[in-house]
Amino acid sequence: MMHKIGVIGEINRYPIKSFAGEGLASCQVENYGLEGDRVYAFYDEAKTGWNSFITARDIPAMLAYRSKFVEGELQITAPDGRSVGWNEELAQELQPFSKRKIAMRGYQAPNPENPNLMSVDAASVLIITDASLRKLQSLWGKELDHRRFRANLVVIVDEHGLPEGEWIGKKLTIGTAGLQAEEYCERCSMITIDPDSLERDASLLKKVNEELGLSFGVYASVVNAGRIQVGDDVYLVSAAE
């Protein structure tokens, strides 16, 4: 059983973890997620695992840098409009904002230790819907910029579409790609940072905690690689394949 639940309204890719990213008209979905998504990151060599990453939670100014791929080449634009490279000079530019020593890492495919994962985050695509955004905006009582949630896909759901929570455990078919909705995304202080002014508003995280148990959006793993584009229909398969 398969039925349409919405269409792709936006595709967003973030080549560098915690930097602003790029909106795409179409994108290849690989086994690890969107091609080129979060394949570069800053980290602390003194720590291991997830806690080793240095993100905008630590340095909000990172959100003012933009990253994108142009014909396969990484391009980075600093807040003042300068073009900068992925090199030690960039790390030194950010170092004054952090007490931790900043190191840099690139995740290049193929990764012999885990061929299904070359990006920073777990093998997943982060999805939010326009309906959930409207609901949260009403709960919060303030204008809500969806960029706070750094979703890969923004789905415009049908009027009677199922909430994201009811997607979990089911397969989504988009374009020629297949995804599996796995779990809610548990939100952190990242969403408190305005993507333009970089000002924090802790009341948003408080509201998401009080009303939604910190859950907003869903993570989906990749069932089969393929290509997606803005305007593609999103279909929900009743039983995972």
Phi, psi and omega in degrees: 000130182218133177218152182287134178242351180168193178225157177285118178267327179213148169236125182234136179235141182235088183304324180246126182302126177079357169273156171298151185246216184220144173272138184238148173280329179205163182198147172281135174259120179259179183299333183268348185139203179296137179304124177083008182276124176052050180265359175229147182205158171258145182208169180253115183295341182278352181239167180233164176065205185300327182290350181281338184287138175258118188232184179293345172297326179272321185229087180305332181300341179299330182292344180276351174269141181246142177228144177200163174256133175236112183052042176084355180258134179288131175237134182235133177242125180284165181304331181270007177095355179291146170272127181234161182257165174276087186206180184298330179298324178293318177299319180292330178293326180271341186305320181300342181275352186228142174279343179272147178288125184270124172244170184233149181213139174243138180256105186253138178270149356277150177260109185298334180283330179208089184295345180270000185216114171238353180271173185287313182284166176302159185300090189202161174237129182267127186235135170231165179240158178293328180294317179294324177297317179295319180297315181292322178299319178295319179295319183285326180080015178224158177298134187245121177270118184296343180294341177302333188264354172049045180282146173285320182233133170251117183259128173271108188275153175293161184306321182250027181291155180285142173300156184303326181301332180275357173278335188301131183089000182241162181267141174248133176248124181224123184056232177259008181259152175237131179239159175237116177291120189256312187195163173294156171268120177275122188275155182228192185292350177305322185288348179282350186265122175293127185293344179258305183279340184067010176284148180264144173222096185294345182295335179291312178297322178299317180293319178297324178292311184294318188264332188233008179060033181071002183266125176208116185087169180229149171267138177233135174272166182264122176275314175213139180293158179176189181243139178235159176211158177301134182098349177296141173289146177250122181247140177254126177264128187298325178237137180298142179254000000 
